[in-house]
Amino acid sequence: MVPSSDRNRDKAYNEGVFSMANVVPQAPQVNQKSWSDLECLTRYFVKNGKDAIVVAGTFGSIGKLKPSGINIPEYTWKVVLIFPRDAITISEKTTTVYAVLYKNALTDEPVPLANALVSIDELEEKIQLDFLSGIKDDLEEKLEKRKQALPDDFDNIIRGIVTET
């Protein structure tokens, strides 16, 4: 679930993405467009002076791959927190939160990233995890309610046209 291009500090660091722990059967309509767009958006923020914490996973099952028995998840999800680099604490004003939930199903068209965005509250309710439990309750509540909009220049960012914030 972590792209090789995001783990290029050194060879050993990069080799970790090629383990079965990082492999999930995903419908191409999710993996080849929308999931990739969120990875690109996250890279854009990091290249422009932000830090990011990314957590991703799966939920449910629609079957098993044969003969390996690997689970085919019903949903894939990702949470991305973006905040100023070297920040001692995070705040509501300086933190961007993206949460996405994808139905892992073959469809006629790719799922646009904007259509997969949910609040962390919505995601937590669906998959029964608590993502921001380590921060103060009032800030956690505000960030988890937020359904972050994509930046106005999102299309240019993912095409690489915008290079600086």
N, C-alpha and C positions, 0 to 999 in steps of 0.2 A: 504494500500500500504506500510505500515510500519510494519515489522515483530515484533511480541511480544518479541522475544529474544533480540531485540535492544532497548527495553524500559523496562529494568529490575531494574532500580535504586530503585524504591519502588512500592508498590501495586497500589497507585493512578496513578502514572506515566504510569504503564503498562496497567491499565484498559482503558486508552484512545484509545488504538489500537483496542479495541473491539466495536467501534461504527460504525454505517453505513457510517460515513464520511471517514472511512479508508478501506472500502470494494469496490472492483471493480470486475465485472465479467471479468476474464482473461482466455484465452485458456490455458489448462494445458501445452501445448508445450512451452509456454512462462514462466508461473509462476513457474513451477516445475524444470526448469533447468537454463535457461539463466538469468532470473530475480534473481533467488536465487544465481547464481554465482557472479553477480555484488554485491549483498548484502554481500556475503562471502568475496569478494575482498576488499570491503570498510571496513569491520570489521578487516581484516588483517592489513590494513594501520593504523587504529585507535589503535589497540592493540600494534602497533609498533611505537608509538610516533607521529602520525599525527592527525590532526583534519579533519573533513569532514563536508561539507554542502551538503545535499541531498534534491533535489526537484523532485517530481514525479507527474504525472497526466495522464489525458486521453484526447483524441481528437476524435471528430466525433461520429457517431452512426451507428450501424448495426442493431438496433432494441431495443426492450424493453423486460425485463423479465416479464412473466405473473405470477401471477396477480399483482405483486408489481409495475410494470411500471418503474423499475430501468433501466437506460440506459445501453446498452451493447456497450462499446466504440469500434470504429474502430481501434484505436491505443492506446497503452500505451507508456509512455516515462519516462525517468529519466535522471537527470543531477546530477553528483557528482563532487564536487571540493574537492581536497585533498591537504593539505598544512601543513607546520610544525606547531606543537602544540605551542601555545603561540606566534605565529607570530603577529607582530604589523601590518604589511602590507603583501600583497601577491605579488609575482613576477612571471614572466614567467618561470624562472629557477626552482623555488621551488614549483610550483603548477602543479598538475596533474588534468586533466579534462577528465571525461568520460561522454559522452552523448549517450543514446540509444533510438531507436525508433523501436517498435514492431508492426507489423500488428497483430491484435487480431483475429486470424483465426485458425481453426483446421487444422493441417497439419499432414502428416505421421510421421514426425520426429521433435524433438525439434529444435528450432532455436539456433545455437551456439552464444554465446555472441559476438564473433569476427564479426559475420555477422550482428549484430544489431547496432554496433558502428557507430556513425555519428558525424560530427562536430556540435557544438552548432549552428553555422550559418545555417546548413542544417535543424536542428530541429526547429529553430526559423522561418525559411521560411515556413515550413510545418504547424506549429501550431499557428503562428502569436503572439508569446510572445517574450519579450526581457529579457533575463536572467541576464546578467551581467551589466546592465545599471548603477549600483551604483559604478562602478570602473572607473578609468581614461580611456578615449577613446582609447588611443594607446595600453594599456594592454588588454582592453576588446577585441579589434580587433584581437590581437595575440592569445589570449586564445580561442576565438570563432571560429577561422579558424582551430584550431588544431583538428585533428582526432586522438585521443590518441591510441597508440597500447597497447595491454595487456602486462604485464610483461613477460619476458622470462620464468620465473618459474610459470606462471599462473596455469597450471594444478596441480602442487604440492601444490600451495597455497590453491586452492579450496578443495583439498583432505586433507588439514591439515598437510601436510608433512613438509612444510616450516613454521617455527614459528617465525623467526626473520628477520628483514631487514638488 
